[in-house]
Amino acid sequence: MPAGIARASRVGGCVQKSGRTTGQTVGEVKHVGCRLSLEYKRRGRRGMHRVGFSGLVRCTSFTEGGDSGAVVLNRARRVVGLHVAGSRSSSFFCPIQSVIDAFDERGWDLEVVTTKSARRRPSTLPC
C-alpha cells in the first residue's frame, strides 16, 4: 500500500508499479512534462482516432499492454502517477496531481488510500 502522495517526479528518479501484465517492475524517469499522441480504434466504428496527452512523465520501459491504470510509486513508496502508455523504449505516466485535479474539476470524488506503515520499509529499488 502506498505511503502517501508525492507532488512531483524528477529526472533520474526511480519509480515502480505493480501492473496486471508485468507485475512489479521498476523504471527510471527520463523526461518530465512531455507530450504524447496515440491512435485508438474507434469503439463500435471503423477507423482510428488520435488522442493527445501533455504534462506526462516519460520513463525507461517498465510496462506492457494491460498495465495501464497501474499506480506509479516513487522510491519512498509515495504515489506519483498513473501509467497511461508504453512502448518498447519508454513508459509514460500522468502525474497524480493532474489526475486529482481532473476529478475535482468535474466534481467527482477521488480518494487515494495510503498507510504510514509503508514508509518504514526500506526501499530496495535497483535504480
Phi and psi in degrees as GROMACS dihedral restraints (atoms count N, CA, C in turn):
[ dihedral_restraints ]
;  ai    aj    ak    al  type     phi  dphi    fc
    3     4     5     6     1   -61.3    20    10
    4     5     6     7     1   152.6    20    10
    6     7     8     9     1   -90.4    20    10
    7     8     9    10     1    -6.5    20    10
    9    10    11    12     1   156.3    20    10
   10    11    12    13     1  -161.6    20    10
   12    13    14    15     1  -120.1    20    10
   13    14    15    16     1   134.6    20    10
   15    16    17    18     1  -104.8    20    10
   16    17    18    19     1   140.7    20    10
   18    19    20    21     1   -79.9    20    10
   19    20    21    22     1   -25.5    20    10
   21    22    23    24     1  -149.8    20    10
   22    23    24    25     1   157.7    20    10
   24    25    26    27     1  -113.9    20    10
   25    26    27    28     1   155.3    20    10
   27    28    29    30     1  -130.9    20    10
   28    29    30    31     1   152.2    20    10
   30    31    32    33     1   -57.3    20    10
   31    32    33    34     1   133.9    20    10
   33    34    35    36     1    92.7    20    10
   34    35    36    37     1   -10.7    20    10
   36    37    38    39     1   -70.3    20    10
   37    38    39    40     1   151.5    20    10
   39    40    41    42     1   -97.3    20    10
   40    41    42    43     1   133.6    20    10
   42    43    44    45     1  -129.0    20    10
   43    44    45    46     1   160.4    20    10
   45    46    47    48     1  -144.1    20    10
   46    47    48    49     1   158.5    20    10
   48    49    50    51     1  -153.3    20    10
   49    50    51    52     1   160.5    20    10
   51    52    53    54     1  -120.0    20    10
   52    53    54    55     1   104.7    20    10
   54    55    56    57     1  -105.4    20    10
   55    56    57    58     1   161.8    20    10
   57    58    59    60     1   -60.9    20    10
   58    59    60    61     1   -40.8    20    10
   60    61    62    63     1   -84.9    20    10
   61    62    63    64     1   -47.9    20    10
   63    64    65    66     1  -103.7    20    10
   64    65    66    67     1    -3.4    20    10
   66    67    68    69     1    69.5    20    10
   67    68    69    70     1  -147.5    20    10
   69    70    71    72     1   -84.8    20    10
   70    71    72    73     1   122.2    20    10
   72    73    74    75     1  -138.3    20    10
   73    74    75    76     1   165.4    20    10
   75    76    77    78     1  -127.2    20    10
   76    77    78    79     1   144.3    20    10
   78    79    80    81     1  -139.5    20    10
   79    80    81    82     1   169.6    20    10
   81    82    83    84     1  -117.7    20    10
   82    83    84    85     1   134.1    20    10
   84    85    86    87     1   -69.1    20    10
   85    86    87    88     1   127.2    20    10
   87    88    89    90     1  -110.4    20    10
   88    89    90    91     1   -29.6    20    10
   90    91    92    93     1  -154.5    20    10
   91    92    93    94     1   138.4    20    10
   93    94    95    96     1  -116.1    20    10
   94    95    96    97     1   133.1    20    10
   96    97    98    99     1    87.6    20    10
   97    98    99   100     1    32.2    20    10
   99   100   101   102     1   -91.4    20    10
  100   101   102   103     1   166.6    20    10
  102   103   104   105     1  -110.4    20    10
  103   104   105   106     1   151.9    20    10
  105   106   107   108     1  -147.4    20    10
  106   107   108   109     1   137.7    20    10
  108   109   110   111     1  -120.8    20    10
  109   110   111   112     1   128.0    20    10
  111   112   113   114     1  -125.4    20    10
  112   113   114   115     1   147.9    20    10
  114   115   116   117     1  -102.8    20    10
  115   116   117   118     1   134.4    20    10
  117   118   119   120     1  -125.6    20    10
  118   119   120   121     1   147.7    20    10
  120   121   122   123     1   -68.5    20    10
  121   122   123   124     1   140.1    20    10
  123   124   125   126     1   -73.1    20    10
  124   125   126   127     1   128.2    20    10
  126   127   128   129     1   -69.9    20    10
  127   128   129   130     1   121.5    20    10
  129   130   131   132     1    75.7    20    10
  130   131   132   133     1     5.3    20    10
  132   133   134   135     1  -135.8    20    10
  133   134   135   136     1   166.4    20    10
  135   136   137   138     1   -82.7    20    10
  136   137   138   139     1   155.4    20    10
  138   139   140   141     1    94.4    20    10
  139   140   141   142     1  -179.7    20    10
  141   142   143   144     1  -122.9    20    10
  142   143   144   145     1   158.6    20    10
  144   145   146   147     1  -134.2    20    10
  145   146   147   148     1   153.1    20    10
  147   148   149   150     1  -103.5    20    10
  148   149   150   151     1   136.5    20    10
  150   151   152   153     1  -122.7    20    10
  151   152   153   154     1   132.7    20    10
  153   154   155   156     1  -106.9    20    10
  154   155   156   157     1   143.1    20    10
  156   157   158   159     1  -124.8    20    10
  157   158   159   160     1   148.3    20    10
  159   160   161   162     1  -137.2    20    10
  160   161   162   163     1   162.2    20    10
  162   163   164   165     1    75.2    20    10
  163   164   165   166     1    16.8    20    10
  165   166   167   168     1   -80.5    20    10
  166   167   168   169     1   164.5    20    10
  168   169   170   171     1  -110.3    20    10
  169   170   171   172     1   125.3    20    10
  171   172   173   174     1   -99.8    20    10
  172   173   174   175     1   134.0    20    10
  174   175   176   177     1  -126.4    20    10
  175   176   177   178     1   169.7    20    10
  177   178   179   180     1   -59.4    20    10
  178   179   180   181     1   158.3    20    10
  180   181   182   183     1   -68.4    20    10
  181   182   183   184     1   120.0    20    10
  183   184   185   186     1  -141.2    20    10
  184   185   186   187     1    19.9    20    10
  186   187   188   189     1  -139.8    20    10
  187   188   189   190     1   166.1    20    10
  189   190   191   192     1  -140.4    20    10
  190   191   192   193     1   173.4    20    10
  192   193   194   195     1   -53.6    20    10
  193   194   195   196     1   136.1    20    10
  195   196   197   198     1   100.6    20    10
  196   197   198   199     1   -13.3    20    10
  198   199   200   201     1   -88.6    20    10
  199   200   201   202     1    -8.1    20    10
  201   202   203   204     1   -56.1    20    10
  202   203   204   205     1   138.9    20    10
  204   205   206   207     1    92.7    20    10
  205   206   207   208     1    -8.0    20    10
  207   208   209   210     1   -66.7    20    10
  208   209   210   211     1   141.1    20    10
  210   211   212   213     1   -73.8    20    10
  211   212   213   214     1   133.5    20    10
  213   214   215   216     1  -103.3    20    10
  214   215   216   217     1   129.4    20    10
  216   217   218   219     1  -114.5    20    10
  217   218   219   220     1   152.8    20    10
  219   220   221   222     1   -89.7    20    10
  220   221   222   223     1  -174.0    20    10
  222   223   224   225     1   -59.3    20    10
  223   224   225   226     1   -33.0    20    10
  225   226   227   228     1   -84.2    20    10
  226   227   228   229     1     8.7    20    10
  228   229   230   231     1    62.5    20    10
  229   230   231   232     1    33.6    20    10
  231   232   233   234     1   -99.4    20    10
  232   233   234   235     1   142.9    20    10
  234   235   236   237     1   -67.7    20    10
  235   236   237   238     1   125.3    20    10
  237   238   239   240     1  -114.1    20    10
  238   239   240   241     1   -16.4    20    10
  240   241   242   243     1   177.9    20    10
  241   242   243   244     1  -174.2    20    10
  243   244   245   246     1  -122.8    20    10
  244   245   246   247     1   130.3    20    10
  246   247   248   249     1   -66.6    20    10
  247   248   249   250     1   132.4    20    10
  249   250   251   252     1  -122.0    20    10
  250   251   252   253     1   -25.6    20    10
  252   253   254   255     1  -163.9    20    10
  253   254   255   256     1   161.8    20    10
  255   256   257   258     1  -160.8    20    10
  256   257   258   259     1   166.6    20    10
  258   259   260   261     1  -145.9    20    10
  259   260   261   262     1  -173.7    20    10
  261   262   263   264     1   -65.8    20    10
  262   263   264   265     1   -25.5    20    10
  264   265   266   267     1  -107.1    20    10
  265   266   267   268     1   -19.6    20    10
  267   268   269   270     1  -146.7    20    10
  268   269   270   271     1   154.6    20    10
  270   271   272   273     1  -125.4    20    10
  271   272   273   274     1   146.8    20    10
  273   274   275   276     1  -125.8    20    10
  274   275   276   277     1   140.7    20    10
  276   277   278   279     1  -134.3    20    10
  277   278   279   280     1   153.1    20    10
  279   280   281   282     1   -91.4    20    10
  280   281   282   283     1   128.7    20    10
  282   283   284   285     1   -56.1    20    10
  283   284   285   286     1   139.6    20    10
  285   286   287   288     1   -61.5    20    10
  286   287   288   289     1   -33.6    20    10
  288   289   290   291     1   -64.4    20    10
  289   290   291   292     1   -34.5    20    10
  291   292   293   294     1   -65.0    20    10
  292   293   294   295     1   -38.5    20    10
  294   295   296   297     1   -65.5    20    10
  295   296   297   298     1   -46.6    20    10
  297   298   299   300     1   -60.5    20    10
  298   299   300   301     1   -45.5    20    10
  300   301   302   303     1   -61.5    20    10
  301   302   303   304     1   -40.3    20    10
  303   304   305   306     1   -63.3    20    10
  304   305   306   307     1   -40.3    20    10
  306   307   308   309     1   -64.8    20    10
  307   308   309   310     1   -46.1    20    10
  309   310   311   312     1   -59.5    20    10
  310   311   312   313     1   -42.9    20    10
  312   313   314   315     1   -59.2    20    10
  313   314   315   316     1   -30.7    20    10
  315   316   317   318     1   -94.0    20    10
  316   317   318   319     1    -1.1    20    10
  318   319   320   321     1    76.8    20    10
  319   320   321   322     1    19.1    20    10
  321   322   323   324     1   -93.9    20    10
  322   323   324   325     1   146.6    20    10
  324   325   326   327     1   -86.0    20    10
  325   326   327   328     1   138.9    20    10
  327   328   329   330     1  -140.4    20    10
  328   329   330   331     1   125.6    20    10
  330   331   332   333     1  -122.4    20    10
  331   332   333   334     1   124.9    20    10
  333   334   335   336     1   -97.9    20    10
  334   335   336   337     1   112.7    20    10
  336   337   338   339     1   -85.0    20    10
  337   338   339   340     1   127.1    20    10
  339   340   341   342     1  -133.6    20    10
  340   341   342   343     1   171.1    20    10
  342   343   344   345     1  -140.1    20    10
  343   344   345   346     1   142.7    20    10
  345   346   347   348     1   -72.4    20    10
  346   347   348   349     1   -27.0    20    10
  348   349   350   351     1   -65.6    20    10
  349   350   351   352     1   -25.5    20    10
  351   352   353   354     1   -65.5    20    10
  352   353   354   355     1   -24.8    20    10
  354   355   356   357     1   -67.4    20    10
  355   356   357   358     1   -26.1    20    10
  357   358   359   360     1   -77.4    20    10
  358   359   360   361     1   -21.0    20    10
  360   361   362   363     1   -76.2    20    10
  361   362   363   364     1   132.6    20    10
  363   364   365   366     1   -69.1    20    10
  364   365   366   367     1   146.9    20    10
  366   367   368   369     1   -77.6    20    10
  367   368   369   370     1   135.7    20    10
  369   370   371   372     1  -120.2    20    10
  370   371   372   373     1    24.5    20    10
  372   373   374   375     1   -70.6    20    10
  373   374   375   376     1   139.5    20    10
  375   376   377   378     1   -76.6    20    10
  376   377   378   379     1   -15.6    20    10
